[in-house]
Amino acid sequence: MKTTDVRIWDVRKKTRRGKDTYEVRWVVAGREVSRSRRTVGLANKLRAKLLMAQEQGEQFDTETGFPPSMEEKAAARTWYGFALDYTRMKWPHASPNYRDEISEGLTWVTKALMPQRPGRPSEQALHRALRDWAFLLPGPGDRDLPPEARAALDWVERNTPPLSDLNDPAVMRTVLDALKLKLDGQAAAGETVRRKRKTFVNALRYATELGEFDEVPTNRVAWQKPSKVVEVDPRVVCNPKQAANLLGSVSYVGGYHRARGRRLVGMFAGMYYAGMRPAETVGVTLQDCHLPEKGWGLANLHRTRPAAGKKWTKTGAVHDDRGLKNREPEEVRPTPLPPQLVAIWRDGIDTFGTADDGRLFFNERGGLVGASTYSRVWSEAREFGLPPELVKSPLADRPYDLRHSALSTWLNAGLDPTEVAARAGNTVEVLLSRYAKCLHGRHIIANKRIDDFFLEYM
């Protein structure tokens, strides 16, 4: 509907979060319309165009608020604008680690789409601005940014291509190939590539739902995906004797009186004897355990405390508080505890007690044990518990390798894969593809059996 019932007001100044903008307001058939500009000059220019159209007798549209000579065409949706919208949509319901993945994936895609032209920020500045400010709520428009980050994001906003460019197979291939790289230009690990690609594809599916694409554009490119199976390096797997030596060495870290290592012996023992993930051991509580004086015990695992980082969690805490990995929030996984582990946990409780909420493992202040803390303790324990030639090897290089060793030990002991998978919280498919590895030194036993077999015929 068109009308000449138009009143145009003066420009007014608005201040928000310390920044000034200038607003042009006018009324079309009783409906107020406004547009803001960054400078007073731009605002006055817009107002002058409106006044000229009114003086020339143009009829203003009651829906858009503009005369025909100034009808605003819907701007093509840009990749960067869409990526910010996607972040806002996903953020409230995403776990901290998934938020981190979203930020990582969108950062790499955005960098790949940005043109190589004069004025482009350095790779480091662009990466930091996108990773730490753009794809992190609250968004860049709702926070005060450092000058370098603001300059980088302003450049991105001016130079971002239309979202529709991703329909071009050549553009799509360029982006997908960029996901294969690390910051130093070297090839990224397969798991990293899959993680970044997953975020990208999920974002494109959302764009397709919104009607931006007829189909997900990645479907048009025959691109070689990294293998889904990431096999455990058999060199990291330790045998029972090595594991026992390493667990004993943990107690020497930090000295006897400081007890830095002694507090964590049971935590590492849980990873080895019960095949628990580090985040599961951090959150295990006494009330969820049955620890008899003799025989096997039981831990009803239902809570994990993964370290995600303050900027990703809803509470601003370093650790998230969530259910088991790949399980429903309320699901419980009964985990048998061997007698050796029960004895170690009981001894730890007798010596250090429990945290206020019943957690078995905690730092000197009663807080959660950080990943950096237990990683440092483990690194020092390897120096005590392994001979020099193995200290320099990948053997049990990370605390998580204790879990790899546990699952490999159970499989080599002849346990049914279904039972092993249930105890570990994995699927049988993942178990057999990743953890069915020989123990360190197991090949020696196999070689001896082959030698004995041939000796029978000599």
N, C-alpha and C positions, 0 to 999 in steps of 0.2 A: 504494500500500500504506500502511496506517495502523498506528501503534504507540503504546504508552504508555511505551516504553523511551526516556526523555528525561532528560538531565542539563543543567542550566542553570548556567553559570559566571558569575563576577563580571565587571563591566565593566572593561576594561583600556584604558589610555591609549596611543596610538601617535603618534609624531612622524615626519613625513615632509616633507623640504624646509623645515624650520623651522615647520611648521604642525601643530597638535595635533588629533587626532580620537579618538573614543571608540568602542571596539568591543565589541559584545555577541556572546558566543559560546555556543552550545549544541550538544549532540550528540543526534542522532535515530537510534536503532538503529545506533550505532557510526559514523555519518556526521556530521562536524563541519560546522556551519552558522554563518555570522557575518554581521553587518550593522554598518556604521559610521555614527555620527552626529556632527554637528559639535560638539555640546555634551554635557557629562556629564549634564545634566538630560534631554535627549532620549534618550540611551542608557539611563538608568535607567527612563524611561517605557516604552521598548520591553521591557526586561527584566521589568518589573512585569507587563505584559500576558502575557508568556510564562508567568510563574509562576502567574498567575491561571488561565490556561487549563489548566495542568498540575494545579493543585489541584482544578479542577472536573471532572477526569477526561477532558478532550478528548484524542482521538487525533491525533497529529501525522503529517502526510504525510511519508513517507520521501524523496520526490522534492523537494518544495518546502521541507520543514523547518518548516512552519507548521501550526498547528491550524486547523480550519475557520473559526473566528471571526476569524482573522488572515490568511487566504489572500491573498497579494499578487496583485492583478490586474496583468497586463502593461500598463504605461503606454503610452498612444498615442505613437507616435514623433513627435518634434517636428522642425520644419524645421531648427532650429539644430543639434540633435544629429545629424541626418542629414548636414547640410552638413559638420560636423567629420569624420564618418566618411568621407564622400566625399573630402575633402581628404587624409586619411591613406591612402586606397586609391590615389589618383592620384599622389601625391607622388613615390614612389621611382622611377617610370618616366617622369616628365614632364621635359621640357627646362626650363631656367631661365625662358625667355620664356613657356612654357606655364604654369609655376607662377604666374608673375605674372598671367597671364590668369585662371587659376582663382581666385586671391585677389580679383582685381578683380570678376569676375562674381558670385561668391558674396556679396561685400560688398554690392553693389547690390541683389541679390535679398533678402538678409536685412533691409536697411534698409526696403525696400518692404513687407515683411511685418510689420514691427514696428508695433504699435498706437500711435496718437497719443493718449497718455494722460498725466496728470500724472506727473512723475518721469522722463519719457523724457530721456535724455542729449541734449546739443546735437548737431546734425547733424555738426559737425566732430569732436567727441569720439567719437561712434558710428562714424563712418567710419574714424578712426584706429585705434580699438580692434579693429575687425573686419579691416581691411586689413593692419595691421602686427603683430597679435598672435593673433587667432583663426584666420585661414586662412593660417597659416604654421607649418611644422613646425620644431621640436617644438611641439605645441599649447599652448593657454593653461593647461592643467592641469599641464604639465611645466616651466613657467618662472615666474620671479618677475616679475610684471607691475607697471608703475607704478600707483599708487593710482587714477588717473583711468581707466585702461584696465580695471583689475579691476572697478571700480564699474560701468562701462558694460557689460561682458560679463556680470556678475552680473544686471544688469537685463534683458539680452537673454535669458538663460537662464530667468528667471522669467516673461517675457512672450512668448516665442516661441510661435507657433501650432502646432497639429498639422500634420504633413506633409500629411495628407489634405485640409486646407483648399484645397490647390492643385487639387483636383477641381472647385472652384467656378469657373465661367468668369469671374465678376465679379472674383474674387481674382486669377485668372491674368492678366486684362487689366490690372489695376492694376499688377502686377509688370512686365509687358512694356512698358507705357507708361513706367514709371519708368526702364527701361533706355535710353530715348531722351534722357535728360537728362544734363547735366554738373553738377558740384557747385554751380555758380552758378545753376542752374535753366535755363540756356540749352540749346538743342537740341545734342545730341552729334553728332559726325560719323558718317556711315553705317557706316564701318569699325569705329568704337568700339562702336556698337550691335550690329553683327553679332558682334563678338568676345564681348561680354557675353552675348548670347543663346545663342551656341554653348555656352558653359560651362553655362548654365542648362539647356538641352535635354539636354546630355550627362549632367548630374546626374540629371535626371528619367528618362532612359533607364536609368540604373543603379538608381534606385528602383523602376522597373517590373520590372527583372530580379529584384529582391529580393521582388517580390510586393506592393509597396505600392500600385501602381496596376494597373488592368486594361490601360490603354493610356497612352501618354505624354500628360499633360494638355494640353500645348500644341496637340495636334491638334484640340482641341475649340473653339479660339478662332480666328476668322477675323481675323487680325491682319496688317496691312500691313508686310511686311518691307522694310528698306532695299534699294535696288538693289545687286546684287552687283558691278556694274562701277563702279569708281572711275576716271574718266578723268583723265588727266594734264592739268593746266592748261597750255594752249599758251603762256601768258605766261612759264612758267619755262624754256622751251626756248631755249638759246642756239645761235647759228650758229657755224661753225668759226672765224671770225675772233674773235668774242667769247670763245670758249673758249680760244683761243691767248693772248689778252691776259690772261685771268684766270689761266691756268696760269703765265704769266710773272710775274704780280703776286704769286703765292704766295711766290716766292723773296725778296721784299722784306719779308715779315712777320718781325718780330723783329730786324731788322738783319742785316748780313752775318756778323758774327763769332758771334752767338748761333746763327744757322742754324736757328732754330725753323721757319721756313717752308720753307727749302731742303730740309730733310729730308723734307718731305711733298709736294714737287712731283710726284714719281713716283707717289705714292699717288693724288692727284687725277687725274693723267694716266691711270692705269689705269681709273678710273671713266669717263673720257670716251672715250679711244681704244679701250678693250676692252670697255666697257659693264659693268664689274665692279661688284658691290655693295660698299659700304664695308666690311662685315665680311669680304668675300673679299680685299680688298686688304690689310687688317690682317694676315691670316694667310698671305699668299703668301710662299713661300720660294724661294731661289735654286735649290735642288736640284730644284724642280718646274718650272723654266723653261729654255727654250732661247733664248739671246740672242745671235744671230750678229752679227758686225761690220757686215754689210750685209743688207738685206732683212727679211722678216717673221720674227718669232719665234713662240714658243708657250709658253703656261702651262697646265700640267695641274692645274686647280683641283680640290681635293678636301677642303679644310679651311676653315672659317670661324671667326672669333673675335668673335662678337657681344657687345656690352656688355649684360649682363643685370642686374647688381647683386649684391652679396655675399650678400644674404639669399635669393636664388633659386638660386644655383649649389650643386652638391654639395660643391665644394671650398672655398667661401667666398671665391673670387676674383671680381673684378669681371667678367671676360670668361669666357664659356663657350668650350669647345673641342669643336667638333662638325663633322659633314660639311656638305655643301652643302644649301641650302634646298630643301625638298620633294623631296629625293633620298634614296636608301638611303645608310647611313653610309659604305660602301666605294666609292660611285660617284665617277667622275672625269669632269670636263667639260673637254675640250681647248678652249682659248680662244686663237684667233690674236691675235698682237700686231703691230700695224702698225709699220713702220720708225721712225716718229716716237717711238712709245712705247718701242721697244727702245733707241733712243739715249738717251732720258731715264733709263731704268732703269740702263743701263750707266754713265752719268755719275754717277748716285747711288751706285752700288756703288763706283766708283773714288774718290768723295769721302768717303763715310761708312762703307763696308764693309757688313757684314751683322750682324744680332744673333747671339747664340751658337747659336741653333737654325736660323740661315739666313734668318730673316725679312728682307725687303728694307726694311721701314719700322718704325722703332722710335724711342722718345724718347731724350733725352740720357742716360738711365740704362740704356738697352738694353731697357726694358720695352715692353709693348704700348701702342700709341697709343690713347688714350681718345677716345670720341666727343665729349666736351666739348672736348678739346684741338683736334681737327681741325676741329670746327665753329667755334671761335673764330678759328682761322687763316683759314678760308675767309671768315668775315665780314669780317675785316680786308682780305683780298685783294680782295674786291669793291669796297672803298673805293678801292683803288689802280687796279683794272683796268677800272672802268666809269665812264662819264660820270655826273654828278650825277642826271640824270633817270632813269637806269636803276638807280642804286644804291637809289633809293626804290621801285623796281618789284619784282615777284616774280621777275624774270629770274635764274635760277641762284641762287635765294635759299639753298638748302641744298646740301650736297655731293651728296646723292642726285640732285639735278636734273641733274648731269653725266651720270649713267646715262640719265635720261630723254632728254637731248639726244643721246646717242650712238645710242640705238635709233631715235629719230626721224630722225636723219641717215642711218642705214643704209637705212631704209625709203624716204626721199625720194631716196636715191641709186639706188634701183631694185633693191636686193637682194631675193632671194626671202624671203618671210616665214618659211618653214620654216628657212632658214639663219640668219636673224636670231634666231629663237626659240632655236635650238640654241646659238648663241654666247652668248646672254644667260641661258640657263637658265630659259626660260619656255615655256609652251605657246603654240601659234599663236593660240589663242582669246584668251588673256590679252594677247598682244602686240597683236593687231589691235583689241581693245576698249579698250586703255589707252594704247598708245604711238604709234598711227598719227596723229601730229599734225604740223602744219606747223612748220618752223623759224621762228625770230623773223625777221621781215622777208620771209618767203617770199611773203606776200600781195602784196608790191610787184611781184615778178616775175610773179605770176599776173595782176595788174591790167594790167601792160604788155602781156602776150600778148593779153588781151582787147581792149585799145585798138588793138593792131596789127591784130587780126582785123577790127575795124570799119573801120579806115582803108582796108583793101583795097576796101571797097564804097562809099567816099565820093568 
